[in-house]
Amino acid sequence: MLENAKGAKGATILVTTRLQEVASIMGTRPAYSLTALSEDDSRSLFKHHAFGLNREEREQLVAIGKEIVRKCVGSPLAIKTLGSCLRDVSEVKQWHNIKESEIWNIWEASSDENSIMRALKLSYFNLELSFRRCFSFCAIFPKDFEIDKEELIHLWMANGFIKREGNVEVEDVGNKGWKRLYDRSFFQEAKANRIGMIKTLKMHDLFHDLAQSIMGEECVIYGERKLTRLPNRVHYLRLL
């Protein structure tokens, strides 16, 4: 939705939302609904993330990839995430397992958003076990929160999610963790400092929803919702 800003001739304000009621409240112009990517654009986006510039496009993987893309119902986020997830996977069996996973059948196929969440959950289960916990712990941050990378690594260390691996220091293991999650699109909008070092990260709302669904009552942000008492299963509490 575009709206002229008062006092600034020619300026506009762009509001984006996934909720129709928000569009109705905010808009003085008709809302513009984004459509799903076309089949060709979906395949092109998947190819970019799954194969890159130099990787061989094996016929079997390309065929399976087309089926995976179809299940993503034109969602750029789902396509990008699964493509990134399969970028370093060369075994046909692993690609086939993604395509045939029972997770695709958990929710009704008629719901596009549920199809997206299925794709994100598949990417989550394709992570190493230690990185799964590192990701789901990020439910402790509010939505759209700028996560300080160093603070995040220290929190992972304090909770025992990452440990020293042989001669590799634990901080380096943490750097490997956030980079792995970022490369697979679990983190977005990384911001660097003046010398080009990544300083902060953000999570897409749907990834945050996924993290919350995994953590359940183990993770509570006090201030986002009023609580008369804490759930019995709370392990992590953040006060706003």
N, C-alpha and C positions, 0 to 999 in steps of 0.2 A: 504494500500500500504506500502510495506517495502522497505527501501533504505539504503544501507550502508553509514554511516556517514564518511566523509573524516577525516583522522587523528585519528580515533578511531576504531581500528580493532575490528570487531565483533559487533560494535554498530549499532543500527537501528533507523530509524525514522518512526513512524506510523502516517499516516494522515487519519483522518476520515472526511467524508462529506456526505451530502445528495444530492449534486449537481454533475451530471456526468461531467459537464465542468470543475469543480475544479479537479476531479480525472484525467481528460485528461491532464490538465496543470501540475499537481504535479507529476504524476506517471511516473517512469522509469520502473515499473513493471506493468503487467496487474492488473487492479483494481479487488478487490474481493467484489462482491455484496452479501450483507447479504440477506438471504431468510426469509420469514415469518416463525414464529413458527409453528410446526406441530400441528395438532388438539389435540393430547394427551398432548403435552407440554403446549399448550395454556390453556387447562382445568386445568392442574396441577398448573400453575402459578396463575390462577384465584382463584382456591381453596385455595391456600396458603394465598392470600390477603383477600379473602372474608370470609373465615371460620377460618383461623388460626389453632391452634393446639387443642383448647378445645371446639370450638363452634359446636353445633349439626348441622349436614348436613341434613336438612329436605329435603325430597324427592321433594316437590314442588319447593323449592328454587334451588336445584341442577338442575332440569329440565329447569327452567327459565334461570339459569346461563349459561347453555350450549348454549342457543339461543343468549344470550348477547355476549358470547365469539365468536360465529360465526360471529357476526356483526363487531367484532374488527379486522377481517382479519389477524390474526396472529401477530398483533403489540404488543410487550411487554409493551410499554408505555401505550397504551389504555387499555389493559387487567389489568395491575397493578393499573391504576387510577380508573377504574370502580370497580374493586374488593375492593380496599381500601374504595371507596365511599359507598359500600354496607355492609361493615364489621359490622357496628353497626345498620343495618336496618334489622328488623325481620319480618316486615309485608309483606306478599305475594303481596299485592296490590302495594306496592312501588317498588318491584322488577319488577312486571309486567309493571308498568308505564315506567320504564327505558327501558324495552325491546320494548315496543310499542310506544315510543316517536316519534313524527313527525320529530324531529331533524335528525333522521337517513335518512330521505328522502329529506333533503334540497339540498344536492349535488348529483352528479351522483354516483351511486353505483360502477361504474367501477374504480373509483379513490381510491387507497389504502390510500393516505395521507388525502383525504377528509373524509374517514371513520374514520381515527384516530382523526381528528379534531372534528368530530361529537361526538365521545366518550368523548373527553376532555370537550366539551361544555356541554354535559349531566352532567358530574361531577360538572361543574361550577354551573349549575342551581339547583343542589342538595345541594348546600351550603346554610347556613343561609344568609339572605340578607346583614347583616353587613359584613360578611366575603367575600361576592362577591365583595363589593366595595374595601375592603382591598386588595384582589387579583388583581383586574383590575388596581388599582393604581400603581402596580409594573411595568406597562409599562413605567413608568418614568425612569427606569433604563435601560442602554444599555444591549444588549444581552451578555450573558456569564459574567455578572458583579457579583462580590462578594458583596452581600448585607449585610451590617452590621445590625445584628438583632436589636440592641438597637436603631440605627438610624431609622430603619423602623418603630418600634413601636412608636417612638416620632413623626414621620411624620404622622402616622395614627391618633395619638392624636391631632396634630396641625390642621389636616383637619377635625376633628370631626367625623371620621369613627368609633371610639370606645369611649365609655364613661364608667364611673364608674357604676357598676351593684350592687346596694344595698351596702353591706359591702365590696365588692370586688373592690380593687383599680384599676384604669384604666390601670396601667402598667401590672397588673396581667391579666386583660382582653386581653391586647395586647399579652402577652405570650401565653394565651389560643388560640389566633387567629393564630399566626405563627405555633404553634404546630399542630393545626387542619389542616392547609394547608399542612404542612410537612407530616403529617400522611396520607393525601390523595394524596400525590405525586405532589402537585402543586409546592413545593420546593424540591430541590435535593442537594446533595453534601454539606450537613451541615458540617461545620468545628468547632471543639471545641478548647477552650483555654487549658492551662496547667492543669487546675483543672477539666476539663471535661465539662465545661459549653459551650453550643452552642454559637458561636461567629458570624459566617457568613453563608449565604445561597445563593444558586444559583437556577435559573429557567432553565428548559429545553427550547430549542429554540421554540418548538411548543407551550409550555405554554406561552412563551413571545408573540408569534404570536397571540395567543388567547386573551391575555390581550390587545394587541394593537387593535385587531379587535373590542373589546368591547368598548374601550375608543375612538377610532376614532380620530377626530381632537381635542378632549379635551386635549390630552396629546401629547406634542411635545418635542423631544430631538434635540436641536439645535447643529449641529456639525456632526451628522450622515448624514444629508442632508442639502443642501443649500436652504435657504428660502429668497425670495425677500420680502415677507410680511408674517406675522403670520396669520393663519386662524382665522376667527371671533370667533370660538367656543373654542379657547384654554383656558383651566382652569389651566393647569399645564405645566410648561416649565423648562427643564433642560438644562444647558449650559455645553458643554464639553470643 
